[in-house]
Amino acid sequence: MVTKDIMTPLVALLRECSAGLDSNEMSPQEDKDQNRNSVVENIANEAVNVLWNVCECSSRAVSVFNKEGCLEIVMKFLSRFSTNVDLAVSVAYCLQTVTEDNPELLKSFSASALQVLESAARCPVSSMEHTLLRTLVAGTIWNLKDIIPSKSQAEIINAILKILSEVLEMDAGEVVIQMKEVETQRLKAAAEAEELLENANGDALIEDEEMEESPPKRRVRRKTFISDLLPPTHRELRAAQALLAAQQTALELLVNMCCSEDPSDDEWEEELSSSDESEAFLEHALGEGGGQLLSPLCLSHEIHAALTNFLIPRKVLEKTAFPNSTAVDICSRSPTWKPLLRKMNTVQWRALVCLQSLVSLLEVEHLGGAPALQALAQHLSTLLFSQPDLAQHADFLEAISSALRALLQTMASKNISQCMTPDQLMALCRAGVQSGNVGVRVNVVSIAGITGSVLAKEDGTLEILKTIGCFLLEVATKDPSLVVAGEALDALFDVFADGEEAGRASVQIHLLSALREFQPVFKMKIRKEGRGKCSPEQLCVLDNVRMNLRRFVAYQETVEKRLTT
């Protein structure tokens, strides 16, 4: 669409709408111009929706947005949030898209534009649509953080997280139930009013016929369908959709706020310019970073404080539960409400991803301490094993396995006992490796490695260590993805790095001979497939695994020699 120059007529239409609204505001004919305003605003709403979708898909469209001064136009539309929230929501979606990673546009934000954003963020919550508007505007303000003075950063972060906290506080399941009941009562009242009107008209017709002394005629009543009574706006359904969209947006924004900057692809390419240089770089990185390839994520003090002050972890945890069963039942029985099922599930999945970020970043005490983490692990395990046919639910499985992986890693690092039984662990792992989703397979392999490394320090764990070892070895040698194979090898290094039980298990499953045989195969796969199928960051990690495999084989030789002589 952009290559066919949709932007030129689209920008012209937006300018025409803006001019139309200006001229109507100057006209003294109030009633007539209100109707004209409504028409112009509806056209502007459709145009902004097209603009938002095009900019979301095309960097060229975003460039045109910058150069053609579209910001001023859409900010004028946003300023009408008190009278046309639908138009304001469309603009807010668009702004959240075009302000992301767009330093050129950030320079164009004037004081008056920032004032409009602030006013929209502070608007009274008179409807669910206003809740969505405030959440989207909060996301836009977060994208503008680089142009906000440092002295105002804490205040802005608190304002954003206050909005997100209020959004997540709401029970979407209860809102769905309430809105459906309101809709039912409204449609019932409309049907009764129509019936009364038809009865009144029928009585009048009979009276007229009797006065004319003509034989009575049987009146044919038109069959009324529920769909005939549904207004084009479906306002209750739209309200429920707006809240679910607001909660999804809030959770996604929280994840963005928790993420730190990763090294760019260009930086990785530079470090990986040759195999010798990459090995030297890795040796240096491991020496300097105490074994960590990438710098850990960190939170600013302002974000950290606001997350805990507004009880964000608790509210995110609540959203990880399965959707309200009554709400699910209501939506399942209504064709018009059925699409909400997917939206409710999406909120749960986003909450699980958000929980993963929070668990990785916050200190244990800010998550409620060791008992809270154990309860959380039990909660996630319950969610996981209450879902039949795990491998068939890829989105859910990726989200929950990511959260569980982060949680188990945190618990292991703090020596907090874990609650998954060996049978549960292997059930999860075997279901996960059947998934076509690489992320799911990486997560379950990592979970097996984390759990195995904890068990390796305990007595009486020989059999489960053998089971975990065989599982990881099979994944490493047979999975078609280099990334998953690398993760499985990394997990093997963790599980069998130390401990008497781990040493005996490795000998009994013939780990050394299997890895010796696989070592040249893995090296060749990196050379042949790595450059074409993996990102620079993944290649760097795989190169690290390759070097560690060589060292681990040497270590296993000493272990096997000690245990067999």
GIFENCOR-V305184 format. One record per backbone hydrogen bond with DSSP energy under -0.5 kcal/mol. CO is the residue of the C=O (numbers start at 1). NH is the residue of the N-H. E is the energy in kcal/mol with one decimal. If there is no record, write none. Layout:
# GIFENCOR-V305184
co: [CO | CO]
nh: [NH | NH]
e: [E | E]
This chain:
# GIFENCOR-V305184
co: [1 | 2 | 5 | 6 | 7 | 8 | 9 | 10 | 11 | 12 | 13 | 14 | 15 | 16 | 17 | 18 | 19 | 20 | 21 | 22 | 23 | 24 | 28 | 29 | 30 | 31 | 32 | 33 | 34 | 35 | 36 | 37 | 38 | 39 | 40 | 41 | 42 | 43 | 44 | 45 | 46 | 47 | 48 | 49 | 50 | 51 | 52 | 53 | 54 | 54 | 58 | 59 | 60 | 61 | 62 | 63 | 64 | 65 | 66 | 69 | 70 | 71 | 72 | 73 | 74 | 75 | 77 | 78 | 80 | 80 | 84 | 85 | 86 | 87 | 88 | 89 | 90 | 91 | 92 | 93 | 94 | 95 | 97 | 99 | 102 | 102 | 103 | 105 | 106 | 108 | 110 | 111 | 112 | 113 | 114 | 115 | 116 | 117 | 118 | 120 | 124 | 127 | 128 | 129 | 130 | 131 | 132 | 133 | 134 | 135 | 136 | 137 | 138 | 139 | 140 | 141 | 142 | 144 | 145 | 149 | 149 | 150 | 152 | 153 | 154 | 155 | 156 | 157 | 158 | 159 | 160 | 161 | 162 | 163 | 164 | 165 | 166 | 167 | 170 | 171 | 172 | 173 | 174 | 175 | 176 | 177 | 178 | 179 | 180 | 181 | 182 | 183 | 184 | 185 | 186 | 187 | 188 | 189 | 190 | 191 | 192 | 193 | 194 | 195 | 196 | 197 | 198 | 199 | 200 | 201 | 202 | 203 | 204 | 205 | 206 | 207 | 208 | 209 | 210 | 219 | 223 | 225 | 225 | 226 | 226 | 231 | 234 | 235 | 236 | 237 | 238 | 239 | 240 | 241 | 242 | 243 | 244 | 245 | 246 | 247 | 248 | 249 | 250 | 251 | 252 | 253 | 254 | 255 | 264 | 265 | 266 | 267 | 268 | 270 | 274 | 275 | 276 | 277 | 278 | 279 | 280 | 281 | 282 | 283 | 284 | 285 | 286 | 289 | 291 | 300 | 301 | 302 | 303 | 304 | 305 | 306 | 307 | 308 | 311 | 312 | 313 | 314 | 315 | 316 | 317 | 318 | 324 | 325 | 326 | 327 | 328 | 329 | 331 | 334 | 334 | 337 | 338 | 339 | 340 | 341 | 342 | 343 | 344 | 345 | 346 | 347 | 348 | 349 | 350 | 351 | 352 | 353 | 354 | 355 | 356 | 357 | 358 | 363 | 363 | 364 | 364 | 365 | 368 | 369 | 370 | 371 | 372 | 373 | 374 | 375 | 376 | 377 | 378 | 379 | 380 | 381 | 382 | 384 | 386 | 389 | 390 | 392 | 393 | 394 | 395 | 396 | 397 | 398 | 399 | 400 | 401 | 402 | 403 | 404 | 405 | 406 | 407 | 408 | 409 | 410 | 411 | 412 | 415 | 421 | 422 | 423 | 424 | 425 | 426 | 427 | 428 | 429 | 431 | 432 | 436 | 437 | 438 | 439 | 440 | 441 | 442 | 443 | 444 | 445 | 446 | 447 | 448 | 449 | 450 | 451 | 452 | 454 | 455 | 461 | 462 | 463 | 464 | 465 | 466 | 467 | 468 | 469 | 470 | 471 | 472 | 473 | 474 | 475 | 481 | 482 | 483 | 484 | 485 | 486 | 487 | 488 | 489 | 490 | 491 | 492 | 494 | 499 | 500 | 501 | 502 | 503 | 504 | 505 | 506 | 507 | 510 | 511 | 512 | 513 | 514 | 515 | 516 | 517 | 518 | 519 | 520 | 521 | 522 | 523 | 524 | 525 | 525 | 526 | 526 | 529 | 530 | 535 | 536 | 537 | 538 | 539 | 540 | 541 | 542 | 543 | 544 | 545 | 546 | 547 | 548 | 549 | 550 | 551 | 552 | 553 | 554 | 555 | 556 | 557 | 558 | 559 | 560 | 561]
nh: [6 | 5 | 9 | 10 | 11 | 12 | 13 | 14 | 15 | 16 | 17 | 18 | 19 | 20 | 21 | 22 | 23 | 24 | 25 | 26 | 27 | 27 | 30 | 33 | 34 | 35 | 36 | 37 | 38 | 39 | 40 | 41 | 42 | 43 | 44 | 45 | 46 | 47 | 48 | 49 | 50 | 51 | 52 | 53 | 54 | 55 | 56 | 57 | 57 | 58 | 62 | 63 | 64 | 65 | 66 | 67 | 68 | 70 | 69 | 73 | 74 | 75 | 76 | 77 | 78 | 79 | 80 | 81 | 83 | 84 | 88 | 89 | 90 | 91 | 92 | 93 | 94 | 95 | 96 | 97 | 98 | 99 | 100 | 102 | 105 | 106 | 107 | 108 | 109 | 110 | 114 | 115 | 116 | 117 | 118 | 119 | 120 | 121 | 122 | 123 | 126 | 131 | 132 | 133 | 134 | 135 | 136 | 137 | 138 | 139 | 140 | 141 | 142 | 143 | 144 | 144 | 145 | 147 | 148 | 152 | 153 | 153 | 156 | 157 | 158 | 159 | 160 | 161 | 162 | 163 | 164 | 165 | 166 | 167 | 168 | 169 | 170 | 170 | 172 | 175 | 176 | 177 | 178 | 179 | 180 | 181 | 182 | 183 | 184 | 185 | 186 | 187 | 188 | 189 | 190 | 191 | 192 | 193 | 194 | 195 | 196 | 197 | 198 | 199 | 200 | 201 | 202 | 203 | 204 | 205 | 206 | 207 | 208 | 209 | 210 | 211 | 212 | 214 | 213 | 221 | 225 | 228 | 229 | 229 | 230 | 234 | 238 | 239 | 240 | 241 | 242 | 243 | 244 | 245 | 246 | 247 | 248 | 249 | 250 | 251 | 252 | 253 | 254 | 255 | 256 | 257 | 258 | 259 | 268 | 269 | 270 | 271 | 272 | 273 | 278 | 279 | 280 | 281 | 282 | 283 | 284 | 285 | 286 | 287 | 288 | 289 | 291 | 292 | 293 | 304 | 305 | 306 | 307 | 308 | 309 | 310 | 312 | 311 | 315 | 316 | 317 | 318 | 319 | 320 | 320 | 321 | 328 | 329 | 330 | 331 | 332 | 333 | 334 | 337 | 338 | 340 | 341 | 343 | 344 | 345 | 346 | 347 | 348 | 349 | 350 | 351 | 352 | 353 | 354 | 355 | 356 | 357 | 358 | 359 | 360 | 361 | 362 | 366 | 367 | 367 | 369 | 368 | 372 | 373 | 374 | 375 | 376 | 377 | 378 | 379 | 380 | 381 | 382 | 383 | 384 | 385 | 386 | 387 | 388 | 392 | 393 | 394 | 397 | 398 | 399 | 400 | 401 | 402 | 403 | 404 | 405 | 406 | 407 | 408 | 409 | 410 | 411 | 412 | 413 | 414 | 416 | 415 | 417 | 425 | 426 | 427 | 428 | 429 | 430 | 431 | 432 | 433 | 434 | 435 | 438 | 441 | 442 | 443 | 444 | 445 | 446 | 447 | 448 | 449 | 450 | 451 | 452 | 453 | 454 | 455 | 456 | 457 | 458 | 465 | 466 | 467 | 468 | 469 | 470 | 471 | 472 | 473 | 474 | 475 | 476 | 477 | 478 | 479 | 485 | 486 | 487 | 488 | 489 | 490 | 491 | 492 | 493 | 494 | 495 | 496 | 497 | 503 | 504 | 505 | 506 | 507 | 508 | 509 | 511 | 510 | 514 | 515 | 516 | 517 | 518 | 519 | 520 | 521 | 522 | 523 | 524 | 525 | 526 | 527 | 528 | 529 | 530 | 530 | 531 | 533 | 534 | 539 | 540 | 541 | 542 | 543 | 544 | 545 | 546 | 547 | 548 | 549 | 550 | 551 | 552 | 553 | 554 | 555 | 556 | 557 | 558 | 559 | 560 | 561 | 562 | 563 | 564 | 565]
e: [-1.4 | -1.9 | -0.6 | -1.8 | -2.9 | -2.0 | -2.3 | -2.2 | -2.3 | -2.2 | -2.5 | -2.3 | -2.6 | -2.4 | -2.3 | -1.9 | -2.5 | -2.0 | -1.7 | -1.1 | -0.8 | -0.5 | -1.4 | -1.9 | -1.9 | -1.6 | -1.9 | -2.9 | -2.1 | -2.0 | -2.8 | -3.2 | -2.1 | -2.1 | -2.7 | -2.6 | -2.0 | -2.4 | -2.8 | -2.0 | -2.0 | -2.6 | -3.0 | -2.2 | -2.5 | -2.6 | -1.9 | -0.9 | -0.6 | -1.3 | -1.4 | -2.0 | -2.1 | -2.5 | -2.2 | -2.4 | -2.6 | -1.8 | -0.9 | -0.8 | -2.6 | -2.4 | -1.4 | -1.6 | -2.5 | -1.7 | -1.6 | -1.6 | -1.4 | -2.5 | -1.8 | -2.6 | -2.0 | -2.2 | -2.5 | -2.4 | -2.0 | -3.1 | -2.3 | -1.5 | -2.6 | -2.0 | -0.9 | -0.9 | -0.7 | -1.7 | -1.2 | -1.8 | -1.3 | -0.6 | -2.1 | -1.9 | -1.9 | -2.0 | -2.3 | -2.5 | -2.4 | -2.3 | -1.4 | -1.1 | -1.6 | -1.3 | -2.3 | -2.3 | -2.5 | -1.8 | -2.5 | -2.6 | -2.1 | -1.7 | -1.9 | -2.7 | -2.1 | -1.6 | -1.0 | -0.6 | -1.5 | -2.1 | -1.0 | -1.8 | -0.5 | -1.0 | -2.4 | -2.8 | -2.3 | -2.1 | -2.6 | -2.6 | -1.8 | -1.7 | -2.3 | -2.3 | -2.1 | -2.1 | -2.4 | -1.4 | -0.7 | -0.9 | -1.0 | -2.0 | -2.5 | -2.1 | -2.7 | -3.1 | -2.3 | -1.9 | -2.5 | -2.5 | -2.5 | -2.5 | -2.4 | -2.7 | -2.2 | -2.5 | -2.3 | -2.4 | -2.4 | -2.4 | -2.2 | -2.2 | -2.4 | -2.2 | -2.5 | -2.5 | -2.4 | -2.3 | -2.2 | -2.4 | -2.0 | -1.9 | -2.3 | -2.3 | -2.1 | -2.1 | -2.6 | -2.1 | -1.5 | -1.8 | -1.2 | -0.7 | -0.5 | -1.1 | -0.7 | -1.3 | -1.0 | -0.8 | -2.6 | -2.0 | -2.0 | -2.5 | -2.4 | -2.0 | -2.1 | -2.5 | -2.3 | -2.5 | -2.3 | -2.5 | -2.5 | -2.2 | -2.2 | -2.5 | -2.1 | -1.8 | -2.0 | -2.4 | -1.5 | -1.1 | -1.9 | -2.8 | -2.3 | -2.0 | -1.9 | -1.1 | -2.5 | -2.0 | -2.1 | -2.8 | -2.4 | -2.4 | -2.3 | -2.9 | -2.9 | -2.1 | -2.9 | -2.7 | -1.6 | -1.1 | -0.5 | -2.6 | -2.7 | -2.2 | -2.7 | -1.7 | -2.7 | -2.3 | -2.4 | -1.3 | -1.8 | -2.7 | -2.4 | -2.0 | -1.1 | -0.6 | -1.5 | -1.0 | -2.4 | -2.3 | -2.4 | -2.5 | -2.2 | -1.4 | -1.1 | -0.5 | -1.5 | -1.8 | -2.0 | -1.2 | -2.8 | -2.1 | -2.3 | -1.9 | -1.6 | -2.5 | -2.8 | -2.2 | -1.9 | -2.0 | -2.5 | -2.7 | -1.8 | -1.6 | -2.3 | -2.8 | -1.8 | -1.4 | -2.8 | -0.8 | -0.7 | -1.1 | -2.7 | -0.9 | -0.6 | -1.8 | -2.4 | -2.3 | -2.2 | -2.5 | -2.1 | -2.3 | -2.7 | -2.3 | -2.4 | -2.4 | -2.6 | -2.7 | -0.9 | -1.0 | -0.7 | -1.9 | -2.0 | -0.7 | -2.8 | -2.5 | -2.2 | -2.8 | -2.1 | -1.9 | -2.0 | -2.6 | -2.2 | -2.1 | -2.3 | -2.9 | -2.0 | -2.1 | -2.7 | -2.5 | -2.2 | -1.2 | -3.1 | -1.2 | -0.5 | -2.7 | -2.5 | -2.1 | -2.4 | -2.6 | -2.8 | -1.9 | -2.8 | -2.2 | -0.8 | -1.6 | -0.6 | -1.8 | -2.6 | -2.1 | -2.4 | -1.9 | -2.2 | -2.6 | -2.2 | -2.0 | -2.7 | -2.6 | -2.5 | -2.2 | -1.5 | -2.4 | -2.0 | -1.3 | -1.8 | -2.2 | -2.2 | -2.2 | -2.7 | -2.7 | -2.6 | -2.1 | -2.7 | -2.5 | -2.2 | -2.1 | -2.7 | -1.9 | -1.7 | -2.4 | -2.3 | -2.6 | -2.0 | -2.4 | -2.1 | -2.3 | -2.3 | -2.1 | -2.2 | -1.8 | -2.5 | -2.4 | -0.9 | -2.1 | -2.4 | -2.4 | -2.4 | -1.7 | -2.1 | -1.7 | -2.6 | -1.2 | -1.7 | -2.3 | -2.6 | -2.0 | -1.7 | -2.0 | -0.6 | -0.5 | -2.7 | -2.0 | -2.2 | -2.3 | -2.0 | -1.7 | -2.7 | -2.8 | -1.0 | -1.0 | -0.6 | -2.2 | -2.4 | -2.5 | -2.0 | -2.0 | -2.7 | -2.4 | -1.7 | -2.2 | -2.5 | -1.9 | -2.4 | -2.4 | -1.5 | -1.8 | -2.8 | -2.3 | -1.5 | -2.1 | -2.7 | -1.7 | -1.2 | -1.9 | -2.9 | -2.0 | -2.2 | -2.2 | -1.6 | -0.7]
